[in-house]
Each structure stands twice: as structure tokens, then as C-alpha cells.
Amino acid sequence: MPEGAVAMTAMQKAVVGNMNATLGVPVYRVSYGIKTTAFDALYAKLKPKGVTVSSLLAKAVGLTLTKHPIINASYADNAIVYRGDVNVAMAVSLPNGGLITPVLAAADTTDIYSLSRSWKDLVKRAVQGKLKPAEYSTGTFFVSNMGMFGVSQFDSILPAGAGGILAIGASEPTVVVPSPGTFAVEKKMTVTITCDHRHIYGSHAAEFLRDLAHLIENDVESLLY
């Protein structure tokens, strides 16, 4: 077990620098509960074919971003920089400390099987320290998923230069009221978006989360294409 002062790795120092760079950005957070019944069923069907949860989430986020270009944009010198590409960067913890955000490029238009193959390759090479700069520095929107750890809900710090980051918690059994006088148990996950308030307003974030929830709850088959 480590004891006393231990020098940080280059990766850990880079994370510190990136986090400090965001301190001057005015941010706010919005949370939303999403039913995952259909999503879970699709994943169960596709898992044997090599499809990952991360790729499904990236695809869902990517498709929703195409309807909300302001969420995929960033602020720069009193201007809004809109991106033509939808590149979803997903946080990955590294075994020797620090984290990195491998990028699933064109997450909106790449089919789910290709996305899954890319994600597995990116994670493998991220752990090995073999990612190229373009593979971790070109994200237009960020996702941090800690659902696999059983975390119910959390907030993410906005990465430097990003417009938004989505924190995804675990899918958990929740009591819902489908109609007056009745109740049922459905699995729901809580997602929380952190936004740069200089160009993304509360209504923008709420509409993005609403549409993401609609896709995951009612149009999950669109993730296949």
C-alpha cells in the first residue's frame, strides 16, 4: 500500500491540468430518468454478437446530437463553434492512474457492429498507451458511464473545450405509476448532463435529454443502423 507523497504520472498531471482549465467555465447540470427495458432487451440480443453497452450508449447519444447541434458545439471567444462531425468521447480509467477519452468518430452514422469493434480496439490500445492523439482529442461530446460500478447518479466535470458531458448511472429497479391507482416496477437509469452555460441553455439540455430518453425507451431499434 502506498505511503507518503507519491509523484503523479504524466497522465495524472494532464488530468489535473484539464480539470483546472475548466474552473472558469460557468456550468449547470440537468438530470433525467430513462426507462431501460427496451434497451436492456436489445443489448441481451446483441451481446452474443459482440455488441457492447458503451457502443449502444454512444450510438444513442450520437443520434440524439444530430437533432441538437448546439449540444455538439463549443464556445470560443464570443462565438459558437458548430461541429460537422459527431464524435462521442467516452471516459476510460487507466490501470496506472488517470483517465483518457477514446473517441468513437461518426457515432451517429456508424453501424453498431462497427462501433463495437472500434470501441474494443480503442479500449485495448488505451490501456496499452498506444492511442494516437486524434483518437482521444477529437471528441465533440463526452460521456462518462459508471453504471457498471452500481453508481446510481453522479455529476461529471466538463472537459476543457467541451460543450457538454453526460454522466450515466446504473439501471435500477424503480416503482412507476403507469396509470392512476396502479404501479409497476421498471428499470431506469439516471443520466446527468453538465453543460457550458455560455452557449447551452437549460431548455437546450432538457430537450436533448427528453429526446435521448424517447430514443432509448421507444425507438431502440434505430441503434442498429
N, C-alpha and C positions, 0 to 999 in steps of 0.2 A: 504494500500500500504506500503511495507517495506520501512524503512528509516534507514540510517546509516549502520554500519558494521553488517552483519548477518553471523554467523558461518556457514560454509558449512557442509552438511550432510556427512556421511561416504561414501555414493555413489559418491557424488560430489568430495570428496577428492581422491577417487580411480580413477575417470576420469582424474583429474589433474595429478596424478602420471603416468597414462598410456600415456597421451599426452606428458608429459615431457620426458618420456623414448624414444620417437621416434625422438627427436630433432637431435640426432646424426646420423640418417639414411639418406643416400642420396636418394632422391626420385625424380620422374618426373611424369608428367601427360599427358595422351593422351585422346582426346575426339572423339566421333563418333556419327553421327546422324543415328537413326534407324527408319524406317517406321513401324508404329504400326497398320496398317489397319487389317491385318490378326490376330494379337494378340488381338486387341480390340474386333473383331468379336468372337473369341474363348472365351474370358472372358465373353462376353454378354451371350453366350450359356451356360457356365458352372456356372455362378454366382448363378442361382437359385438352383444349386446342392451343394452349399456351398463352391465352389472353390474361393480362394482369389487371388488378384493380386500379393501379396507377394509370395505366393507359386508358382505361374506361373513363376515369375521372378527368384526365387530360382532354380526352375527346369531347366529353360533355362540356367542359369549360371552354374549349376551343370553339365549338359550335355556337355556344351562347355569346361568346365575344364578338362573333361576326354580326350579331344584332345590336351590339353596344360598343361601337368603335371608341367611344370616349373612355371606356374602362380599359381598353387596349392601348390607350395613348399615354403620353407622359408630358410633364410640364417642363418648359425650358425658357428662361428669360422672357417672361410675359407672353409666351406663345404656347400653343398646344401642339405637340408633335404627334400626328397620327401615323400609325404604322400600317403598311400594306400587308404585312405578314402577321400571322397569329402563331407565335412561338411560346408554348407553355413550358416554363421552367419549374421543375419540382425539386424541393429540397431533399437532400440525402445526407445523413450523418456519416462521417468518416470514422473508421475504427481508431485512428490515431489522433483524433481530436479535430474539431472544426466541422464545417459542412460545406456542401457545394450544391449548385443548382443545375444539373444537366437539363438540356433543352430539347424538348420534343418539337422540332420545327414543323410548321404547317400542320398543327394538330387538328385543325378544322377540316382539312381536305384529305389527310392520310387515312387509309383504312385501318381498322382496329388491329388487324393481324400484323401489319407492318409497324404500327405504333408499338405494339407489344414487343416485337423483335428488337426494335430500336431501343426501347426502354431497358430491356435486359442487358443489351450490349453497353449502353451508356453507364448503367449502374456498375457493371463489372469493371469497366475501364476507369470509372470514377474512384472506386476503391483501390485500384492499382496505381492511381495517379497518372493515368495515361490519356486523359481527355485533352483535346485541342481547345485553345481559348474560345473559338467560335461555338464550341459545344457546351459551354457553360456561361457565356457572357452575352448571348443574343436573345435572351428571353424578353418577351413583350408583356407578359403577365406571369405571376408567380403563384405557386400552390405549395402549401405545407400540410402534409397529411400525417396525423399522429393517431388516427383511428385504430391502427394495428396494435397500439400500446394500451388501448382501452380508455384513452383520454376522452372525456365527454365533450368538453368545449375548451377552446383556448384562443388567444389572440396572437397574431404574428406581427413582428416589426417590419415595416415597409422597407424593402431593399432600396439602396441608393439608385436613383434614376427611374424607379418603377412608379407606375400609377396606382397599382393595386396588388394585393396578395390575399389569397383565400386560405384560411385555416380550416381544416376538415377534421371533425371529431369522429368518434366511433358511432356505428349504427347500433342503437339500443332499443329494447322493447319499451314502448310508450303507450299509455292509455289515451285513446282518442274517442271523440263523440261524433260518429258519422251522421246521426240524426237525433233530435230531441228525445230523451228518455232511453237512449241506447248507448252502449260503449263497446269498444273493441280494443285489442292490443295490436299495434303495428310497430315495426322497426323504423326509427327515424334517426337521422344524423344531423347534428347542428354544425352549420358552416358559418364562419365569421369573416367578412371581408374588411380589410384595412385599406383605406383609400387616401390619396393625396387630395386634400380639400381645396387646393388651389384651382383644380380644374374638374374634379369629380364631385358632384354634389350628392346630398343624401338621396334624392329621388333617383339619380342615376344608379346608385348602388342597390337601392331597393328593387328597382325594375330588373336589374341584372340578376339578382338572387331569385326573384319571382320567376323569371324565365328559365333559369337553371333548374329550379325546383320542378317546373312544369315539364321540362325535358326528361329529367330523371324519373319523375313519377308517372308520366303519361305518354312519353314518346321515346322510350329507351331503345327501341329498335333502330332509331336513327344513328345510334352509335356504331352500328355495324359497317357503315359505308364511309 
